Amino acid sequence: MGKKQHNGKQGAIMIKEWNVPVLLGVSSGYWRGCALQAGVRLQLFTVLGDAGGDVVQVAGSIGAELRATGLLLDALSAMGLLRKTDSGYANTDFSRKYLVAGRPEYQGHIILHHHHILDGWAQLDEAVKSGRRVNRRSYGAEVERESFLMGMFNLAMMIAPQMAEKFQLVGRKRLLDLGGGPGTYSIHFCLANPELTAVILDRPTTEPFARQTAAKFQLAERIDFIGGDFNTDPIAGGPYDVAWLSHILHSNSLEECQECLTKTVAAMEPGGLLLIHDFILNDTKDGPEFPALFALNMLVGTDHGRAYSCSEIITMLERAGVVDIAHHVLALPNDSSVISGVKKRIES
């Protein structure tokens, strides 16, 4: 898999030059986010669909006040997500593809998830002072779970085919998808490798969605599900000759991550391939920008989670008995990347 590598300072500074207009634009950036989230929550883009409509039609469809609906439609038009004409409003090609519910590449679920965590971000100063997660308003456990799972599924559907192409699993037979949720990566790794079977290990509440999704891809016979909490339960179903951990480490403390990786490696065959996909920081932890900001998201939303640097993950892997470690910086959304390694073979 190549020699051990550390990432440098790629993406450390997204804004090349700060000035007052840029500063105020960043400070008020949540305005645009809230406008987008409101449009999705109210299903404005879905109501407009392919045909479009005027403000009276839209307000009537969503059960909203006429003047306020017009203000939101105008703001979304100013943002370039809608197109305003003499006859009313219409989706842009982009909005029609990504913001109309039911379309294959719909991103509304992850946008709703961003809305659900917004209240926590508004209390970031309190989280920094206390060093603990904050209490935020609840939209209901089932609603929040659905938006998160569907959001992760839709995002992963865009990334998983690239991963299956990048990391060839030819000759490998059994994949562990740890915390795999709906199993999007299991699906695409299995599609790319006809001899591969997979096991998703995640909380029992995820199982119905995961099995339904595997069945849609005619993979029910090759993708199994084990319900449990990998932080407290043993990793069952092994041995595995490949393990995939996508966005698992950032929810846990350094000690919990080490224990998780040690248990994962113990459940693997010697020579097994371990792949970690996450928002990975550079070794000075000041970039890339999204992983650094995502660490704050973990601060307000979890007890001990954060983003980890490349060197921290490499050290944990080495302690777990992993060799041939390499960091793969890929052209992926939000500067996520992959660290790979191989379980050390038993010397004869």
C-alpha positions as CSV (number, residue, x, y, z in Angstrom):
1,M,0.0,0.0,0.0
2,G,3.1,2.3,0.0
3,K,5.2,3.8,2.7
4,K,3.9,5.6,5.7
5,Q,3.0,9.2,4.8
6,H,1.9,12.3,6.7
7,N,-0.2,14.9,5.0
8,G,1.1,18.5,4.9
9,K,-0.8,21.8,5.1
10,Q,-3.2,21.2,2.2
11,G,-6.3,23.3,2.5
12,A,-5.2,24.9,5.7
13,I,-6.5,28.4,4.8
14,M,-9.6,28.6,2.6
15,I,-9.8,32.4,2.5
16,K,-6.6,33.7,1.0
17,E,-7.1,37.4,2.1
18,W,-9.2,38.7,4.9
19,N,-10.8,42.1,4.7
20,V,-13.9,43.7,6.3
21,P,-16.4,42.6,3.6
22,V,-15.1,39.0,3.8
23,L,-15.2,39.2,7.6
24,L,-18.8,40.3,7.7
25,G,-19.7,37.8,5.0
26,V,-18.4,35.0,7.2
27,S,-20.1,36.3,10.3
28,S,-23.5,36.5,8.6
29,G,-23.0,33.3,6.6
30,Y,-25.6,31.5,8.7
31,W,-28.3,33.7,7.0
32,R,-27.8,31.9,3.8
33,G,-27.7,28.5,5.5
34,C,-31.0,29.3,7.4
35,A,-32.7,30.5,4.2
36,L,-31.7,27.3,2.4
37,Q,-32.8,25.1,5.4
38,A,-36.1,26.9,5.6
39,G,-36.7,26.3,1.9
40,V,-36.0,22.6,2.3
41,R,-38.1,22.3,5.5
42,L,-41.0,24.1,3.8
43,Q,-40.5,21.9,0.6
44,L,-40.4,25.1,-1.5
45,F,-38.1,23.4,-4.1
46,T,-40.3,20.3,-4.2
47,V,-43.5,22.4,-4.7
48,L,-41.9,24.3,-7.5
49,G,-40.7,21.0,-9.1
50,D,-40.4,21.2,-12.9
51,A,-43.3,23.5,-13.6
52,G,-42.6,26.4,-11.2
53,G,-45.3,28.7,-9.7
54,D,-46.2,32.1,-8.4
55,V,-46.0,33.2,-4.8
56,V,-49.8,32.7,-4.3
57,Q,-49.5,29.1,-5.4
58,V,-46.4,28.4,-3.4
59,A,-47.8,30.0,-0.2
60,G,-51.0,28.0,-0.6
61,S,-49.2,24.7,-1.1
62,I,-47.0,25.1,2.0
63,G,-49.6,26.7,4.2
64,A,-47.6,29.9,4.7
65,E,-48.2,33.7,4.9
66,L,-48.1,35.4,1.5
67,R,-45.7,38.3,2.2
68,A,-43.2,36.1,4.1
69,T,-43.3,33.4,1.4
70,G,-42.4,36.1,-1.2
71,L,-39.4,37.3,1.0
72,L,-38.0,33.8,1.2
73,L,-38.5,33.1,-2.5
74,D,-36.8,36.3,-3.4
75,A,-33.9,35.6,-1.1
76,L,-33.4,32.1,-2.6
77,S,-33.5,33.7,-6.0
78,A,-30.9,36.2,-5.0
79,M,-28.7,33.2,-3.8
80,G,-29.1,31.7,-7.3
81,L,-31.1,28.6,-6.1
82,L,-34.3,29.9,-7.8
83,R,-35.0,31.8,-10.9
84,K,-37.5,34.7,-10.7
85,T,-39.6,35.5,-13.8
86,D,-42.6,37.7,-14.7
87,S,-44.8,34.7,-14.0
88,G,-43.3,33.6,-10.7
89,Y,-40.5,31.4,-9.6
90,A,-38.7,28.3,-11.0
91,N,-36.0,25.9,-9.8
92,T,-32.6,26.2,-11.4
93,D,-31.2,23.1,-13.0
94,F,-29.1,22.6,-9.9
95,S,-32.0,23.0,-7.5
96,R,-34.1,20.7,-9.6
97,K,-31.5,18.0,-9.4
98,Y,-30.4,18.3,-5.7
99,L,-33.3,20.0,-3.8
100,V,-36.5,18.4,-5.1
101,A,-37.5,15.5,-2.9
102,G,-37.6,12.1,-4.5
103,R,-34.8,12.9,-7.0
104,P,-31.9,10.4,-7.0
105,E,-29.4,13.0,-5.9
106,Y,-31.6,14.8,-3.4
107,Q,-29.5,16.5,-0.6
108,G,-32.4,17.7,1.5
109,H,-31.9,15.2,4.3
110,I,-28.4,16.3,5.1
111,I,-29.5,19.9,4.9
112,L,-32.2,19.1,7.5
113,H,-29.6,17.5,9.7
114,H,-27.6,20.7,9.5
115,H,-30.7,22.5,10.7
116,H,-31.2,20.1,13.6
117,I,-27.7,20.9,14.9
118,L,-27.8,24.6,14.3
119,D,-29.0,25.3,17.9
120,G,-25.9,23.6,19.2
121,W,-23.6,25.7,17.1
122,A,-25.3,28.9,18.4
123,Q,-24.0,27.9,21.8
124,L,-20.4,27.2,20.7
125,D,-19.0,29.8,23.1
126,E,-20.6,28.0,26.1
127,A,-19.2,24.7,24.8
128,V,-15.7,26.2,24.7
129,K,-16.0,27.6,28.2
130,S,-17.3,24.3,29.7
131,G,-15.5,21.9,27.4
132,R,-18.7,19.9,27.2
133,R,-21.5,19.3,24.7
134,V,-24.5,21.6,24.9
135,N,-28.2,21.0,25.3
136,R,-30.1,21.9,22.1
137,R,-33.7,21.8,21.1
138,S,-35.1,18.5,19.9
139,Y,-37.0,17.9,16.7
140,G,-37.8,14.4,17.8
141,A,-35.5,11.4,17.9
142,E,-37.1,9.7,14.9
143,V,-37.1,12.8,12.7
144,E,-33.4,13.5,13.5
145,R,-32.4,9.9,13.0
146,E,-34.1,9.8,9.6
147,S,-32.5,13.0,8.3
148,F,-29.1,11.9,9.5
149,L,-29.2,8.4,8.1
150,M,-30.7,9.5,4.8
151,G,-28.3,12.4,4.6
152,M,-25.4,10.1,5.1
153,F,-26.8,7.7,2.6
154,N,-27.2,10.3,-0.1
155,L,-23.7,11.8,0.5
156,A,-22.1,8.3,0.5
157,M,-23.9,7.4,-2.8
158,M,-21.8,10.2,-4.4
159,I,-18.5,9.1,-2.8
160,A,-18.8,5.3,-2.5
161,P,-18.3,4.4,-6.2
162,Q,-15.0,6.4,-6.2
163,M,-13.9,4.5,-3.1
164,A,-14.7,1.2,-4.6
165,E,-12.7,2.1,-7.7
166,K,-9.8,3.6,-5.7
167,F,-9.3,0.7,-3.3
168,Q,-9.3,-2.5,-5.2
169,L,-10.4,-5.5,-3.1
170,V,-9.7,-8.2,-5.6
171,G,-9.2,-11.5,-3.8
172,R,-10.6,-10.4,-0.5
173,K,-13.7,-12.3,0.7
174,R,-15.2,-10.7,3.8
175,L,-15.7,-7.0,4.6
176,L,-16.4,-5.5,8.0
177,D,-18.4,-2.2,7.6
178,L,-18.0,-0.8,11.1
179,G,-20.8,1.7,12.0
180,G,-21.9,1.3,8.4
181,G,-25.4,2.6,8.9
182,P,-27.4,2.0,5.7
183,G,-24.5,0.1,4.2
184,T,-23.8,2.3,1.2
185,Y,-20.1,1.5,1.1
186,S,-20.7,-2.2,1.6
187,I,-23.0,-2.1,-1.4
188,H,-20.5,-0.4,-3.7
189,F,-17.6,-2.5,-2.6
190,C,-19.7,-5.7,-3.2
191,L,-20.8,-4.4,-6.6
192,A,-17.2,-3.8,-7.6
193,N,-16.0,-7.2,-6.2
194,P,-18.4,-10.1,-7.0
195,E,-16.6,-12.5,-4.6
196,L,-16.9,-10.2,-1.6
197,T,-19.4,-10.4,1.2
198,A,-20.0,-7.8,3.9
199,V,-21.2,-7.4,7.4
200,I,-22.5,-4.1,8.7
201,L,-22.1,-3.7,12.4
202,D,-24.2,-0.9,13.8
203,R,-26.9,0.0,16.3
204,P,-30.1,-2.2,15.9
205,T,-32.2,0.8,15.0
206,T,-30.3,1.0,11.7
207,E,-30.9,-2.6,10.6
208,P,-34.3,-2.2,8.8
209,F,-33.0,0.6,6.6
210,A,-29.7,-1.3,5.9
211,R,-31.4,-4.5,4.9
212,Q,-33.9,-2.7,2.7
213,T,-31.2,-0.8,1.0
214,A,-29.1,-4.0,0.3
215,A,-32.2,-5.7,-1.1
216,K,-32.7,-2.8,-3.5
217,F,-29.3,-3.5,-5.0
218,Q,-30.0,-7.3,-5.1
219,L,-27.3,-7.8,-2.4
220,A,-29.4,-9.2,0.5
221,E,-27.6,-12.5,0.2
222,R,-24.1,-11.0,0.4
223,I,-24.6,-8.2,3.0
224,D,-25.5,-9.2,6.5
225,F,-26.2,-7.0,9.6
226,I,-25.1,-7.4,13.2
227,G,-26.7,-5.1,15.8
228,G,-24.6,-3.8,18.6
229,D,-22.5,-0.9,19.9
230,F,-18.9,-1.4,18.8
231,N,-17.7,0.8,21.6
232,T,-18.9,-1.6,24.3
233,D,-19.7,-4.9,22.5
234,P,-17.1,-7.3,20.9
235,I,-16.8,-7.2,17.2
236,A,-18.5,-10.4,16.0
237,G,-18.7,-12.2,12.7
238,G,-15.0,-12.4,12.0
239,P,-12.4,-13.0,10.9
240,Y,-12.5,-10.3,8.2
241,D,-9.8,-9.7,5.6
242,V,-10.9,-6.1,5.0
243,A,-12.4,-3.5,7.4
244,W,-13.9,-0.2,6.4
245,L,-14.4,2.5,9.1
246,S,-16.1,5.6,7.6
247,H,-16.6,8.6,9.9
248,I,-16.3,6.5,13.1
249,L,-13.3,7.9,14.9
250,H,-14.4,11.6,15.1
251,S,-17.3,10.7,17.5
252,N,-15.0,9.2,20.1
253,S,-12.2,10.1,22.5
254,L,-8.6,9.2,21.7
255,E,-8.8,6.3,24.2
256,E,-12.1,5.1,22.7
257,C,-10.6,5.3,19.2
258,Q,-7.6,3.3,20.2
259,E,-9.8,0.6,21.8
260,C,-12.0,0.5,18.7
261,L,-9.1,0.1,16.3
262,T,-7.5,-2.5,18.5
263,K,-10.7,-4.5,18.6
264,T,-11.1,-4.1,14.9
265,V,-7.6,-5.4,14.1
266,A,-8.1,-8.3,16.5
267,A,-11.2,-9.3,14.4
268,M,-9.2,-9.3,11.2
269,E,-7.0,-12.0,9.5
270,P,-3.2,-11.3,9.3
271,G,-2.7,-9.4,6.1
272,G,-6.2,-7.9,6.3
273,L,-6.6,-4.4,4.9
274,L,-7.9,-1.6,7.1
275,L,-9.4,1.5,5.6
276,I,-10.2,4.6,7.7
277,H,-12.3,7.3,6.0
278,D,-12.7,10.5,8.0
279,F,-12.2,14.3,8.2
280,I,-8.4,14.0,8.9
281,L,-6.4,17.0,10.1
282,N,-2.8,17.8,9.2
283,D,-0.3,17.2,11.9
284,T,-0.4,20.8,13.2
285,K,-4.2,20.6,13.3
286,D,-4.8,24.0,11.5
287,G,-6.2,22.5,8.3
288,P,-7.8,21.6,6.1
289,E,-10.6,24.0,7.1
290,F,-13.6,21.7,7.1
291,P,-12.0,19.0,9.4
292,A,-10.9,21.8,11.8
293,L,-14.5,23.2,11.9
294,F,-15.9,19.7,12.1
295,A,-13.9,19.3,15.3
296,L,-16.1,22.1,16.8
297,N,-19.2,20.3,15.6
298,M,-18.1,17.3,17.6
299,L,-17.4,19.6,20.6
300,V,-21.0,20.9,20.7
301,G,-22.6,17.5,19.9
302,T,-20.6,14.8,21.6
303,D,-18.9,14.2,24.9
304,H,-15.4,13.5,23.7
305,G,-15.3,13.5,19.9
306,R,-13.1,15.6,17.7
307,A,-11.2,15.4,14.4
308,Y,-7.9,13.6,14.5
309,S,-4.6,14.4,12.8
310,C,-2.9,12.0,10.4
311,S,-0.1,11.4,12.8
312,E,-2.5,10.6,15.7
313,I,-4.3,8.0,13.6
314,I,-1.1,6.5,12.4
315,T,0.1,6.2,15.9
316,M,-3.1,4.4,17.0
317,L,-2.8,2.0,14.0
318,E,0.8,1.2,14.8
319,R,-0.2,0.4,18.4
320,A,-2.9,-1.9,17.1
321,G,-0.5,-3.9,15.0
322,V,-1.0,-2.2,11.6
323,V,1.8,-1.8,9.1
324,D,2.3,-0.4,5.6
325,I,0.3,2.7,6.6
326,A,-0.4,5.3,3.9
327,H,-2.5,8.5,3.8
328,H,-4.6,9.0,0.6
329,V,-5.6,12.6,0.0
330,L,-8.5,12.4,-2.5
331,A,-10.7,14.9,-4.3
332,L,-13.6,14.3,-2.0
333,P,-16.3,16.7,-0.5
334,N,-15.3,18.5,2.7
335,D,-11.7,17.4,2.5
336,S,-12.3,13.9,3.8
337,S,-9.5,11.5,3.2
338,V,-8.5,7.8,3.8
339,I,-5.7,6.2,5.8
340,S,-5.0,2.6,4.9
341,G,-2.9,-0.1,6.5
342,V,-2.4,-3.9,6.8
343,K,-2.6,-6.1,9.9
344,K,0.8,-7.4,10.6
345,R,1.3,-11.0,9.6
346,I,2.4,-13.5,12.1
347,E,6.1,-14.3,11.7
348,S,6.9,-18.0,11.3
